[in-house]
Structures are given as C-alpha cells and as structure tokens.
Amino acid sequence: MIIGLDVGGTHTDAVLLSSNKIEKKIKVPTDSSDLFHTILSSFTLLLENIDPKTVRRIVISTTLTTNAIVEQNMKPVGMIVSAGPGIDPSSFVDSKYYYCVSGSINHRGREKAPVNIIEIEDIAKKLKKAGIEYVGVVSKFCVRNPSHEILIKRILNKYFKKIFLGHHVSGNLNFPRRIATTHLNTAVFSLHKSFFEAVKNSLEEMGLTIPIQILKADGGTMSLESSMAFPGQTVLSGPAASIMGAIPYAPKNQDAIVLDIGGTTTDIAFLVNKTPLLEPFGIQRGEHKSLIRSLRTESKGIGGDSMIRVEDNKLVIGPERKGPAMAFGGPVPTPTDALIILGLMHEGDKEKARQGIGSIARELGLTDLEAADKIFKTCCSIILKKTFEMIDKLNSQPVYTVHEFLEGYKFSPRKILLLGGPAKYFAKKIEKLYHIKAEAVPEASVANAIGAALARTTCEVSLSADTEHGIVTAHEEDFAEPISKSFSEEDLISTAYTLLKEKAISSGADADNLDEMEVVELQKFNIVRNFSPRGKILRTKVQLIPGLIKGFEKVLQ
C-alpha cells in the first residue's frame, strides 16, 4: 500500500491506497506552528488498525515553502556572487546580505581572475557577526567550471551551517535566475528543515522506516533526503499535486482546465491531451524568477474561507483569510457560509452562518438567500475571470507541455475539472453560468493527496562535451570524465541517459518506472580557430517525464 499526504495551509489531506481502491482518507487542520503533531495525527488516523509494514511508499506534497515566499516569511541569508567583466551582479541584489566579489570564469570555463581569499574571509566574518547561518554562492559561468564556487565554499564551511552552490541548481545558463534560485534554496532551507524533521520524527513515532518521497513543482517526486539539498524544488508542490490528481480524468485529445478550490486560494492549471503545461524557463513568483522546473500554474486569493465584506456598496471576496467559516467558529463570513445558507453544504452551525451572511445581506439590501447566491456567483466569476486571463496570455506565447513544444498552438478548453472540498458545488454552478462542461473529479476533497501518492520520480540531466579539451561534464551532478576527439552525439546521449538513471534511482525512483526518458535538447557547435577545425562542443538535456506510477490503475477507475 502507499500513502499520499498533502500538507496545505488550511488542511492536511491524507489517503491510504491499495492497488485496487482507496482504503482510507482523512482530513485534519494544519497547525503550521506544530507540524510534528499535524503530520503525526494524520498518520495515526490513517493507519489505525493497519500494519505499518504493509506500507511501501509515502509521498508528501506541501504549500509551506510557497506560503513562506508569498508572505515574505523567510529568515535572512547571505549571498556571495562573482561575475567578472560584462554583466554586473549588483543589478540582482535580492537580500540585505548580498556581496559582489572579485574572481571570474569565462564562457569556456577558463579562469580570468582568481578568487580573493582574504575578501571572502572578511565577508564571512561580517555575515557570521550578523547572525547569518546559511549562505548561497554563485559564479556566473559555474556550469562550465565550478572551481570558484567550490573554493569559496571551502572557506565558508567553518563559519556557517550550510552553503548552497549555484552550479548545483541547473545546467542552464541564466545568471540572474541562477542567483534567484540559489537565494531561494538558501532562504527556504530553515523552514524545509523543520518540515523534514517533523515528517521524519512522526514516521519514527509510527514505526514507519520506509523511504519518504516529496512532490516537486514539476509534478514528479524526489526523496525527502534529496530535497534537503534543493528545498526550492518543493515550491508549488501543492498545486502540482492537484494537477497530477486531475490527469486521470482529463479528456483525451482535448484541452482542459484544472481548478483546485482550497480554503485560502484557488490553484489554476491546464492540460493538453492529459498532459500538463510546463514553465519552460522556471518558476516565477512575484520578483522571483528561478531555474526551478515547474508545471504551469497560478493561484488566485479566493477560496472557501476567504473573508467577505462590503466596500463602497460592492461585494468584495478575499484575498485575505481570517480563519475558518463562521459556521465552523471563524470570525468573519466566508463563501463556505454562503454554501451552507444555500443548502448545498450541511456541515457546521447554520445559525452562525446565517448571522455572517445576514450582515452582508443587510449592507447590500438583499435577503439572506439572495446575498448567498450573489456571493457564490461572484466567487465563480472571479475564478473564471482569472482563468480566461491566463488563457489569453497562454495563447499569446508558444505553448510548452512536459513532452513537447507546440508552436502556434491555441489552447481551447472544452472541460473544467475541479478539486477541493466544495468542488461539486462549484462544478454545477460554473457549468450553469458559463455553459462549459464542468465536473468534480472522483474523491475531489482528497484528489491532491491521491495525485501526490501516484506521482512518479522525475529529474533531468544537462551534459556538455568539449572534444578540444577532451572532457565531458555535468557539473550539476558533480560529474566529469575525459573523452577522445571522436566523442559523438550518440556517446553524449548514452552518457546522459546513464547519469539520468543513476540520478533517478538515488532520488527514490522505482526501476519499473524508468521507461519514460527523452532528449529535451541537443546542440552541436564546431570549434574553429584560424580557419582550422579544432573540435566540437556538444550539449544535451535529458529528462524522466512526469507521470503516474504503474500498478494503481484500478484506484482511478
């Protein structure tokens, strides 16, 4: 059996799956100040009367790092950045403790100016004095030669708890995004470490000793231990779980919209022929433009617990959340209270819901039922307005899926798939208002946890070969080997696939789910000097495609 756990900002959802069915599902409130007991109570309820030894896989998704970025709730960290001639790294200052230093590597990976060891020592002492515990280090062409980053890390090791290096982030060249991504990894590490320890300790308490997987932003999984080296990968883990949970129910050869309506936000995503769209250059959230591979998704600050008020005689919903619905003890009226007044939901205290919606009704000059219906319609309108704005933007650019680049493709959805507790109510209302087929996926309230449980491990490898220098490298993987002048494209791809398999297995992949590998990029350049050929530069990127693991098809029927 396998467990899927989605730790959201409002609730934690968990499912226990056998190969034939959903054995058990639970939902508990998330206490972000006490994650250990939130996760422990989830596992305790889920595994009541179940032998823990029958569980062979656990996958967790979380919105904690995403929320920390949105709320700017991250501890200060240090950044040390070098570039040399050309682009000025001071243009990308992203924290108070950001230092531009001397030393540079050129685009071929050759040193142009050495690291100033005394300069690094002085900066380390300043950061230490300021109470900084974690530091990121980025050199502009580190993917061609990471020696400067490695040297700076050696100097810093005696001062700080953990150092994050830019060349581990991605094999892609993009200096500003590499700085942002390294900073992101460094900044969310403390929070992710707390999450890691809460998960590990709660599992030990339950007697579960199997490896734990965590869902990444690209809809694939990695081992929880691996995520400690790249905590930024867990940003948008929650929305990715929703997309993976919707894929089995998407129509073939058609476009579909995915809406996950939670307590605080609604996550919006798109599928083309059951395939998620991809952010080709990496996650962007606010000012953060990263190199973190991600499924294409956006969030709108509206959900079942969004605060409702009247401003200038107009109904305003969200983006703030003050707590649960009034029917469940909250302080302000919410869309959930409106659903209760409309008779769609039967849980909670109807009289308290009526008090909240009644206050809104009086300000608008409506009856309670009219106000509740207006609230419900307005929620649908806000969500669909944002969705179609995203589609307009999508259709003004090239479309990338996790499989391919679709040039000139126009996204034209015929179906909306909804997840979340109120999914079935919203599906009926949206279909009635907008005349587009809308349906709640099976087990909509825990579909994100199901999506996390069934997601397979994904990863990618970027590999470069320089036959003039006689070396093939994947610095992101700390890999370098000598090669001959005859090293070919076929040799490059073969080496890349070998590295990809090794990386996937070390990240927790099952050998039975390694058959979806593909070449994403392949480039070849001749090196010519004084009109004479000197060699070739070959570059490739290969990936293990996001998807669902085998053997659980009956669960999704």
Number of C-alpha atoms within 10 A of each C-alpha: 18 20 26 30 31 31 29 23 20 20 16 23 26 30 27 24 22 18 15 14 15 17 14 15 21 16 18 16 15 19 17 15 8 12 19 21 18 21 26 20 16 24 24 16 16 19 17 10 8 12 10 17 11 11 18 14 16 21 27 26 33 26 18 22 27 20 16 16 17 12 9 9 13 18 15 19 23 27 26 23 24 24 23 20 12 6 11 12 22 14 8 14 16 16 13 10 17 21 18 16 19 16 19 22 24 17 14 11 15 13 16 12 15 11 19 12 13 10 11 19 14 11 18 23 13 14 20 16 9 13 12 19 18 25 29 26 25 30 29 28 25 29 26 21 21 22 18 23 23 17 12 22 20 12 14 22 13 10 18 16 11 17 22 23 27 27 29 20 26 24 24 15 16 14 20 18 23 27 29 25 26 28 31 27 29 29 26 25 25 17 16 20 14 14 20 19 13 19 22 19 17 21 20 13 13 13 12 20 14 14 14 22 28 29 35 33 27 32 32 28 33 26 22 21 16 14 22 16 18 21 22 29 27 28 29 30 31 30 32 30 32 31 33 28 29 28 23 17 16 22 16 13 10 16 20 29 24 28 29 30 26 24 26 25 24 22 26 24 26 29 26 22 15 20 24 28 23 26 21 18 15 20 26 17 14 8 8 18 18 25 28 29 20 27 29 26 22 17 19 17 18 25 27 25 28 28 24 22 19 14 9 7 10 10 16 16 23 21 16 15 23 17 19 22 27 24 24 16 13 18 15 23 29 31 28 29 31 30 22 21 23 17 12 13 15 11 11 16 15 19 14 19 26 22 17 24 29 21 16 22 21 12 16 15 11 14 14 21 18 17 24 26 17 16 25 20 15 16 22 18 15 14 22 16 12 14 21 12 10 17 18 12 9 16 14 12 13 13 20 20 19 22 16 12 15 12 10 11 14 16 18 13 16 14 18 22 27 28 30 24 20 23 22 20 16 24 22 14 15 22 15 12 11 12 10 14 16 24 21 26 24 16 18 24 24 25 29 30 30 32 29 36 32 28 26 27 28 27 22 23 25 24 26 24 26 23 22 16 15 16 17 23 21 23 22 21 18 10 11 14 10 12 17 13 14 11 18 16 17 9 13 19 20 12 13 25 22 12 20 24 21 12 18 25 16 14 20 21 23 13 10 8 17 18 10 11 18 15 16 17 11 16 11 14 11 14 15 11 9 6 7 8 11 14 19 21 18 21 22 20 22 21 23 25 21 23 23 22 17 12 11 17 14 11 15 15 10
